[in-house]
Structures are given as C-alpha cells and as structure tokens.
C-alpha cells in the first residue's frame, strides 16, 4: 500500500524502507532536542533482493547506501527534500 500516492507512513514504515532498500535516511525534524536523525540499515540487503523488490513494484533500483533526505513536522508529517541543482 505504501507505493500508492497519498498513503501515509510512520517511523516504523520509514525504518522498514531503510532495511528493505539498504538506504541511509537523514531526517531533519521540527523538534528542538532531536532535530537531526539518521537511519541506517542494520545489515545491508542482498542487491538481488532489492532489484527484485523494485522490479515487482515498478521502481528504479537505488544504489546501495544511497542517502535520502526528508523532513518531519512533529507530530504528524514527513516530506521529501530534494536538492535544487542550478547550472553555473
């Protein structure tokens, strides 16, 4: 269900994605004490299993250890953060 637009997840869902895809996720939050969190997989998944999962869900296969950046507006909402790349 998480592959559908407008489907909400929580910290447990985020942790599951980190484990499934083997990515490193950086979270900037609105909380003063825990304003920056990093989630790393406990053990990197097998590249073949990630490729199979992505193919099944029609997703591009991420590079192992890819860094993802999101923000969290406490207590209810995550947003993707994308770099603005400009030409020199």
Backbone as CSV, one residue per row, in Angstrom:
resi,resn,N_x,N_y,N_z,CA_x,CA_y,CA_z,C_x,C_y,C_z
1,UNK,0.812,-1.206,0.000,0.000,0.000,0.000,0.856,1.270,0.000
2,UNK,2.066,1.194,0.537,2.897,2.398,0.642,3.349,2.915,-0.723
3,UNK,3.283,2.114,-1.757,3.692,2.565,-3.089,2.661,3.505,-3.723
4,UNK,1.471,3.557,-3.182,0.426,4.424,-3.735,0.594,5.855,-3.246
5,UNK,0.262,6.806,-4.103,0.265,8.212,-3.702,-0.738,8.428,-2.579
6,UNK,-0.437,9.376,-1.731,-1.301,9.782,-0.618,-1.486,8.696,0.437
7,UNK,-0.524,7.780,0.508,-0.532,6.774,1.564,0.437,7.238,2.637
8,UNK,-0.004,7.250,3.870,0.804,7.788,4.956,1.588,6.682,5.639
9,UNK,2.789,7.015,6.079,3.611,6.091,6.836,4.058,6.750,8.126
10,UNK,4.713,5.982,8.961,5.208,6.495,10.229,6.675,6.106,10.377
11,UNK,7.226,6.277,11.566,8.633,5.963,11.781,8.922,4.482,11.551
12,UNK,7.996,3.613,11.905,8.171,2.180,11.675,8.234,1.880,10.176
13,UNK,7.399,2.538,9.395,7.424,2.382,7.942,8.746,2.877,7.371
14,UNK,9.209,4.008,7.872,10.489,4.556,7.444,11.612,3.572,7.728
15,UNK,11.631,3.027,8.917,12.659,2.048,9.293,12.599,0.816,8.394
16,UNK,11.412,0.351,8.059,11.256,-0.809,7.180,11.811,-0.516,5.791
17,UNK,11.587,0.686,5.288,12.118,1.066,3.968,13.640,1.120,3.983
18,UNK,14.207,1.652,5.055,15.665,1.703,5.189,16.237,0.288,5.131
19,UNK,15.619,-0.631,5.840,16.086,-2.017,5.843,15.882,-2.689,4.484
20,UNK,14.716,-2.486,3.881,14.395,-3.155,2.608,15.270,-2.682,1.457
21,UNK,15.551,-1.371,1.413,16.291,-0.811,0.284,17.764,-0.564,0.588
22,UNK,18.161,-0.705,1.832,19.558,-0.518,2.189,20.033,0.914,2.040
23,UNK,19.129,1.867,2.209,19.499,3.278,2.068,19.772,3.889,3.443
24,UNK,20.434,5.029,3.430,20.671,5.809,4.643,19.728,7.005,4.573
25,UNK,18.915,7.193,5.603,17.929,8.268,5.585,18.245,9.305,6.656
26,UNK,18.342,10.551,6.216,18.595,11.688,7.101,17.265,12.414,7.297
27,UNK,16.907,12.662,8.545,15.637,13.317,8.855,15.914,14.586,9.665
28,UNK,15.473,15.720,9.153,15.530,16.981,9.893,14.133,17.201,10.446
29,UNK,14.037,17.362,11.770,12.723,17.440,12.410,12.450,18.837,12.967
30,UNK,11.220,19.044,13.353,10.833,20.313,13.994,11.024,20.260,15.502
31,UNK,11.566,19.164,16.003,11.812,19.014,17.435,13.168,19.611,17.806
32,UNK,13.222,20.449,18.823,14.475,21.094,19.222,15.523,20.089,19.712
33,UNK,15.110,19.079,20.472,16.072,18.130,21.041,16.554,17.096,20.030
34,UNK,15.711,16.613,19.181,16.074,15.594,18.184,15.894,16.154,16.785
35,UNK,16.556,17.243,16.493,16.329,17.943,15.232,16.929,17.219,14.034
36,UNK,17.886,16.309,14.275,18.528,15.590,13.171,18.672,14.121,13.545
37,UNK,18.090,13.254,12.731,18.141,11.807,12.957,18.714,11.136,11.717
38,UNK,19.423,10.037,11.912,19.948,9.256,10.781,19.543,7.809,10.991
39,UNK,18.954,7.227,9.957,18.555,5.817,9.980,19.446,5.066,8.998
40,UNK,20.134,4.033,9.495,20.979,3.184,8.666,20.484,1.746,8.782
41,UNK,20.613,0.978,7.706,20.172,-0.425,7.807,21.052,-1.192,8.789
42,UNK,20.453,-2.095,9.546,21.218,-2.940,10.467,22.155,-3.863,9.707
43,UNK,21.672,-4.387,8.590,22.514,-5.205,7.720,22.054,-4.947,6.284
44,UNK,22.993,-4.615,5.398,22.608,-4.302,4.019,21.911,-5.500,3.365
45,UNK,20.834,-5.245,2.631,20.139,-6.347,1.954,20.949,-6.830,0.763
46,UNK,20.644,-8.015,0.300,21.274,-8.567,-0.901,20.835,-7.736,-2.102
47,UNK,21.775,-7.304,-2.951,21.407,-6.500,-4.128,20.345,-7.167,-5.008
48,UNK,20.403,-8.472,-5.132,19.413,-9.177,-5.963,18.011,-9.054,-5.373
49,UNK,17.893,-9.069,-4.043,16.564,-8.964,-3.422,16.013,-7.554,-3.577
50,UNK,16.898,-6.543,-3.502,16.459,-5.158,-3.709,15.990,-4.985,-5.151
51,UNK,16.759,-5.507,-6.110,16.382,-5.400,-7.521,15.040,-6.077,-7.781
52,UNK,14.838,-7.242,-7.177,13.574,-7.975,-7.352,12.406,-7.187,-6.752
53,UNK,12.600,-6.633,-5.568,11.564,-5.832,-4.915,11.205,-4.620,-5.768
54,UNK,12.222,-3.939,-6.300,11.989,-2.753,-7.123,11.288,-3.118,-8.424
55,UNK,11.722,-4.200,-9.041,11.091,-4.633,-10.300,9.624,-4.971,-10.067
56,UNK,9.346,-5.676,-8.996,7.965,-6.066,-8.665,7.070,-4.846,-8.501
57,UNK,7.619,-3.781,-7.902,6.839,-2.571,-7.633,7.047,-1.467,-8.661
58,UNK,7.728,-1.815,-9.766,7.972,-0.878,-10.865,8.678,0.386,-10.378
59,UNK,9.704,0.176,-9.563,10.512,1.273,-9.018,11.939,1.155,-9.541
60,UNK,12.639,2.271,-9.698,14.051,2.175,-10.071,14.854,1.591,-8.909
61,UNK,15.864,0.825,-9.207,16.693,0.232,-8.170,17.684,1.270,-7.647
62,UNK,17.642,1.566,-6.345,18.572,2.565,-5.803,19.983,2.005,-5.699
63,UNK,20.950,2.894,-5.705,22.334,2.493,-5.469,22.460,2.061,-4.009
64,UNK,23.257,1.026,-3.726,23.447,0.619,-2.325,23.989,1.782,-1.494
65,UNK,23.436,1.968,-0.309,23.882,3.024,0.586,23.451,4.420,0.174
66,UNK,22.488,4.515,-0.739,22.021,5.821,-1.200,21.518,6.652,-0.020
67,UNK,21.828,7.942,-0.035,21.368,8.847,1.008,20.057,9.498,0.596
68,UNK,19.088,9.454,1.496,17.766,10.041,1.293,17.602,11.137,2.352
69,UNK,17.012,12.257,1.970,16.802,13.363,2.905,15.316,13.682,2.985
70,UNK,14.796,13.736,4.211,13.397,14.097,4.425,13.305,15.017,5.637
71,UNK,12.166,15.683,5.756,11.930,16.441,6.982,10.681,15.892,7.655
72,UNK,10.589,16.161,8.944,9.469,15.671,9.742,8.910,16.836,10.541
73,UNK,7.652,17.149,10.287,6.957,18.184,11.044,6.207,17.454,12.165
74,UNK,6.710,17.604,13.375,6.159,16.886,14.514,4.760,17.410,14.847
75,UNK,3.850,16.544,15.143,3.976,15.115,15.337,3.415,14.275,14.189
76,UNK,3.181,14.855,13.010,2.382,14.063,12.067,2.838,13.956,10.623
77,UNK,3.828,14.676,10.146,4.002,14.694,8.698,5.462,14.659,8.246
78,UNK,5.757,13.757,7.290,7.064,13.682,6.641,6.957,14.300,5.253
79,UNK,8.045,14.918,4.791,8.137,15.475,3.430,9.467,15.073,2.830
80,UNK,9.474,14.826,1.530,10.732,14.583,0.823,11.473,15.905,0.663
81,UNK,12.788,15.832,0.691,13.622,17.008,0.462,14.485,16.718,-0.754
82,UNK,14.458,17.600,-1.717,15.256,17.418,-2.925,16.192,18.607,-3.083
83,UNK,17.397,18.335,-3.546,18.369,19.408,-3.775,17.970,20.191,-5.009
84,UNK,18.128,21.491,-4.927,17.909,22.359,-6.078,19.258,22.498,-6.774
85,UNK,19.347,21.958,-7.976,20.602,21.985,-8.713,20.493,23.066,-9.776
86,UNK,21.441,23.983,-9.742,21.460,25.047,-10.745,22.753,24.967,-11.533
87,UNK,22.694,25.374,-12.773,23.905,25.381,-13.614,24.735,26.611,-13.279
88,UNK,26.085,26.448,-13.319,26.936,27.601,-13.007,26.850,28.683,-14.054
